[in-house]
Amino acid sequence: MNKSTFFIVGQHAVLEALKNPKRKVLKLFLTEESKKNIHRKSPRKNLLEDVKVYFKTKKELDKYSTKENIQHQGYVAEIEKLDQPILKDYIKNKQNITLACLDGVTDPRNIGSIIRSAAAFKIDGVIVKERHFPSESKLMFKAASGCIEYLKIFEVSNINSTLKNLKDKNFWIYGFDSEAKKNFSEIKWEGNNILVFGSEGEGMHKHTSKYADFHVKIEMNNQIESLNISNSAAIVFHHLSYLKKNLD
């Protein structure tokens, strides 16, 4: 059975897809300069082996990215979707797992940036609502800068039922809310944790918020109303990574 295919653009997104042994790259469209750059960046391994490569001018490649108003940098690839990890299988018999959960976050750039930060700071995975996840978005792949190849993304049909099931499996649910009284950095962050981030403007859905064991916030200048959701997530991920590093 053939999987659906789609196009991604951008140097990091394409290079990391080529490096991922689980990712099938069907076609590669490169400029002469980007081909040379691939060999410079990976001199010990031929990333173009077993891949159909087509050489194009920069202008010819523009048609793959002008609609989204992003830069292709001389790299375009047609790829297959990865096999989706199953959350209940992943968490089985694991301890000290930290997962991020995106409740109502739909902007591809924000999702891509969150994925990039989650991979950078060793968050174990990201839970997203299947219907709202832009799985074939060039914008998301570009913003993730190749990190989507290194992070488990769990697509679920219902966020609330997923959180309920995780609570029953001894996960602590932390909802990030600018109106919360407790600063997230005051938490010890032990055991299995879910970090729930709501959308910009709306925040967490009211019903979703009820599943949180704790509501926490990022302490900041009270003259500033809020941070971009991807910036907020990066701050939290870095803090947890720092704590884990110093506890190990």
KAPEFEN-V148544 format. One record per residue. RES is the residue in one small letter. SS is DSSP state (H for helix, E for strand, C for the rest). PSI is psi in whole degrees, 0 to 359 (none if undefined). Layout:
RES:SS:PSI
RES:SS:PSI
This chain:
m:C:124
n:C:137
k:C:157
s:C:149
t:E:160
f:E:171
f:E:142
i:E:157
v:E:160
g:C:145
q:H:305
h:H:319
a:H:315
v:H:316
l:H:316
e:H:328
a:H:320
l:H:326
k:H:339
n:C:112
p:C:341
k:C:351
r:C:125
k:C:117
v:E:114
l:E:314
k:E:147
l:E:129
f:E:118
l:E:155
t:C:165
e:H:322
e:H:319
s:H:329
k:H:314
k:H:321
n:H:322
i:H:315
h:H:326
r:H:321
k:H:338
s:C:68
p:C:336
r:C:346
k:C:132
n:C:99
l:C:345
l:C:0
e:C:135
d:C:20
v:C:135
k:E:117
v:E:132
y:E:131
f:E:130
k:C:162
t:C:162
k:H:319
k:H:322
e:H:327
l:H:342
d:H:330
k:H:340
y:H:349
s:C:349
t:C:328
k:C:321
e:C:355
n:C:48
i:C:161
q:C:128
h:C:340
q:C:18
g:C:12
y:E:122
v:E:137
a:E:144
e:E:122
i:E:162
e:E:155
k:C:150
l:C:157
d:C:135
q:C:129
p:C:149
i:C:124
l:H:313
k:H:329
d:H:322
y:H:318
i:C:350
k:C:127
n:C:24
k:C:149
q:C:157
n:C:49
i:C:139
t:E:120
l:E:144
a:E:147
c:E:125
l:E:112
d:E:99
g:C:5
v:C:117
t:C:345
d:C:122
p:H:323
r:H:318
n:H:317
i:H:316
g:H:318
s:H:322
i:H:318
i:H:317
r:H:314
s:H:320
a:H:318
a:H:319
a:H:324
f:C:20
k:C:38
i:C:143
d:C:338
g:E:172
v:E:131
i:E:129
v:E:157
k:E:123
e:H:315
r:H:335
h:H:357
f:C:121
p:C:70
s:C:340
e:C:21
s:C:124
k:H:322
l:H:315
m:H:314
f:H:321
k:H:315
a:H:328
a:H:344
s:C:41
g:C:347
c:H:345
i:H:339
e:H:348
y:H:9
l:C:139
k:C:126
i:E:118
f:E:110
e:E:122
v:E:155
s:C:332
n:C:119
i:H:315
n:H:314
s:H:328
t:H:315
l:H:321
k:H:315
n:H:323
l:H:323
k:H:319
d:H:342
k:C:27
n:C:35
f:E:141
w:E:134
i:E:120
y:E:118
g:E:127
f:E:121
d:C:123
s:C:340
e:C:358
a:C:157
k:C:331
k:E:135
n:E:135
f:H:333
s:H:351
e:H:350
i:C:145
k:C:335
w:C:59
e:C:158
g:C:206
n:E:129
n:E:144
i:E:127
l:E:111
v:E:120
f:E:129
g:E:177
s:E:162
e:C:139
g:C:302
e:C:327
g:E:200
m:C:146
h:C:146
k:H:316
h:H:322
t:H:321
s:H:330
k:C:340
y:C:352
a:C:132
d:C:327
f:E:147
h:E:127
v:E:165
k:E:168
i:C:118
e:C:128
m:C:172
n:C:120
n:C:356
q:C:347
i:C:125
e:C:314
s:C:169
l:C:158
n:C:142
i:H:324
s:H:327
n:H:318
s:H:313
a:H:318
a:H:319
i:H:314
v:H:314
f:H:318
h:H:317
h:H:314
l:H:324
s:H:319
y:H:316
l:H:314
k:H:318
k:H:322
n:H:345
l:H:332
d:C:none
